[in-house]
Amino acid sequence: MAASQGALHLKKLCVGVASLQELIDWRHRHKQQTGLSVMSHTTRMWPKRADELLAGGSLYWVVAGKLVCRQRLLGFEAVKREDHTACRMLLDEDIVETSPWPHRPFQGWRYLKAEDAPPDLRDRLNGGDESAEMPDEMRQELVDLGLM
């Protein structure tokens, strides 16, 4: 399912992860360890625009300096910590690879407008975009050169 047009999204750095496959493996291990029925990610701050995010929004992951994938946001839960209440983001298990877009580091998470989000890679494949069929290294080189 493609990211909803016009939806509001979040973007978040995935610190300590070097590749998309490493993120996928880590997310599945994390789900098993927490025992939750869905994947999740806990963060200190609660989004003020939660209703907009839940109207088709996704959490886009930045891995090794590039937006590389997304997970649809399913909901938010309060999590009690010693000194504050944190926000658990409930995420769809489907990790959707996107066109890799370079991104600078930032702290926490940020809102991401739909028009600023990278397209899903499978949408590019289905749309006849030949670059989606390139080897990853070649596609990444073009992205690094600013040609994609």
Buried (B, 14 or more C-beta within 10 A) or exposed (E): EEBBEEBBBBBBBBEEBEEBEBBBEEBEEEBEEEEBEBBBBEBEEEBEEBEBBBEBBBBBBBBBBBBBBBBBBBEBEEBEEEEEEBBBBBBBEEBBBBBBBEBEEEEEBBBBEBEEBBBBBBBBEEEEBEBBEBEEEEBBEEBEEEEB
